[in-house]
Amino acid sequence: MTPNTDISNLCSTCNYLATCVYRQGREGPIQYCEMFAEIIEGHDGSHGSLIAILEEIQAKYGYLPQEALKMVADKTGRSLVDIYGVATFYRAFSLKPRGKHLVSVCLGTACHVRGGPTIAAELERQLGIKSGETTPDKEFTFESVNCLGACALGPIVVVDGHYFSKVKTSMVKDILQKTRTGLDAVEIVTDKRIFPVEVSCARCNHSLMDHRHKIDGYPSIRVTASFGQQHGWLAISSLYGSYKTESEYEIPFKTTVHFFCPHCHAELIGATKCGECGAPMVPMIVRGGGIVQICSRKGCKGHILDLSGAMVY
Amino acid sequence: MVNININGVNLSVEEGTTLLEAAQFLGFPIPTLCHMEGLSPYGACRLCVVEIGEGPKARLVTSCTSRVEEGLRIRTASSRVMKARKMILELLLASCPQSKVIQDLASKFEVRRQRFRQEHEDCILCGLCVRMCEEQMMAKAIGFRGRGEKRSIGTPFDIRSEQCRLCGGCMYVCPACQLRCTYTEPDKAICGGCANIYPPCVEKEQFDDMMCYMDPCVACEIIKKIEIK
């Protein structure tokens, strides 16, 4: 999830700043917010929960801000020294702000003999930074790791959790380019599992397709979405396998949204719950027969496609 | 009561006694850098190693952390113990060659050569100051940070800790740095120079985020300047 607004005058830390509900009406950066307190309260006060708390903060901010560690100390009742000791002990934690993308290159024994150092040198050259540093535009952080446990596939480069195996120096440019465009972006043209669907409201059978608003080059599915106090349009890509959405109001990550038909205004809600997150599923009729159900939670990719009885063209 | 044998002397001690305490009770000297009464045993300096057991099962253990067992035979100065101790001292001397405590110990144990590169670390990571701060001063201002060769002792974020009361306990117990800042009274472990000058250096602007423990204490230089004037 990449914020598309100008982030310079927003929070300096959180990854979800464009969708942050706590920012509303606030000026200047907020170092930590109520969302942060939720992280701590989500864990019991036991000794072992400290690493889990730090991991969640790191996942949210990309690093461990000084204020965050102080707040963890306050809330958990443990001393700042202990928390700082844990935070500096593990390589996974960073006390310095990291870039949007974390590029790790494996320099373990197997990757080393297969040419890991040349890959690292090439990455350093193309990014213009040394190991452990962040590019000035805060896009990339580059670090070397000692083993990723996939020695047979070496040399390995990991970008934001995506593994690139048997990397050659000529592939480095592609990897960085792919990272810039988004690693989750799917190639629509080549992947046969991805195809456009046309859907209609399960109640009034009006088509939900919006031919003027195109996403991924295909007409989008237009519904009315409601969450919290917000009520506006939501356009979903009609490509089965693409998870792109556009909406009138930015929907915060993990929010469950109520879907309504723009024609009959009935709520699109089924009896099924999402198998992945438990939120209600939204059913829509697929033209040609069958039902597609998508999860109503933002960011969840849970869906059911039932084309039984569909005509095969 | 537990019956043990130290260097051939039979002794009956209470259960839970450490080997170090038992040996010291009989007057056998065991050198140690990281042990202090009133602080929990830590076993970091390894200088207090003794040999326990018989024959092929004999092994070296740190006497400050090992408890007595029924029928245990302990040798506090066997050739194996002395060899290990000398090696440990040589290594400690390489990391902190300027420490008077370590130098004295090394000469006492006849360490005559220096085979390792000198590191001038100022710290042997014995953890005395950390335990002093936590267990006696109830402050928890300093602690261990990092891992491996980057392990160090200090305050979080290297700024003066809110918990620190500048008691000087950490410097008082330190075997590596205690004579670093002694100004004119080398027999005193800490000079207190920073607290004795006026205004006290902790109140001066340039000492805001500094504590004598961490940074090179410049109190002596300030006093010298005042005296020259």
HADDOCK unambig.tbl for C-alpha pairs under 7 A between the chains (distance, minus, plus):
assign (segid A and resid 79 and name CA) (segid B and resid 140 and name CA) 6.84 0.50 0.50
assign (segid A and resid 80 and name CA) (segid B and resid 156 and name CA) 6.88 0.50 0.50
assign (segid A and resid 81 and name CA) (segid B and resid 140 and name CA) 6.68 0.50 0.50
assign (segid A and resid 81 and name CA) (segid B and resid 141 and name CA) 6.55 0.50 0.50
assign (segid A and resid 81 and name CA) (segid B and resid 142 and name CA) 6.17 0.50 0.50
assign (segid A and resid 81 and name CA) (segid B and resid 143 and name CA) 5.48 0.50 0.50
assign (segid A and resid 81 and name CA) (segid B and resid 155 and name CA) 6.76 0.50 0.50
assign (segid A and resid 81 and name CA) (segid B and resid 156 and name CA) 5.76 0.50 0.50
assign (segid A and resid 82 and name CA) (segid B and resid 143 and name CA) 6.96 0.50 0.50
assign (segid A and resid 84 and name CA) (segid B and resid 145 and name CA) 6.92 0.50 0.50
assign (segid A and resid 84 and name CA) (segid B and resid 156 and name CA) 5.82 0.50 0.50
assign (segid A and resid 85 and name CA) (segid B and resid 143 and name CA) 6.93 0.50 0.50
assign (segid A and resid 85 and name CA) (segid B and resid 144 and name CA) 5.77 0.50 0.50
assign (segid A and resid 85 and name CA) (segid B and resid 145 and name CA) 4.57 0.50 0.50
assign (segid A and resid 85 and name CA) (segid B and resid 146 and name CA) 6.50 0.50 0.50
assign (segid A and resid 88 and name CA) (segid B and resid 145 and name CA) 5.82 0.50 0.50
assign (segid A and resid 88 and name CA) (segid B and resid 146 and name CA) 4.62 0.50 0.50
assign (segid A and resid 89 and name CA) (segid B and resid 145 and name CA) 6.59 0.50 0.50
assign (segid A and resid 89 and name CA) (segid B and resid 146 and name CA) 4.50 0.50 0.50
assign (segid A and resid 89 and name CA) (segid B and resid 147 and name CA) 5.13 0.50 0.50
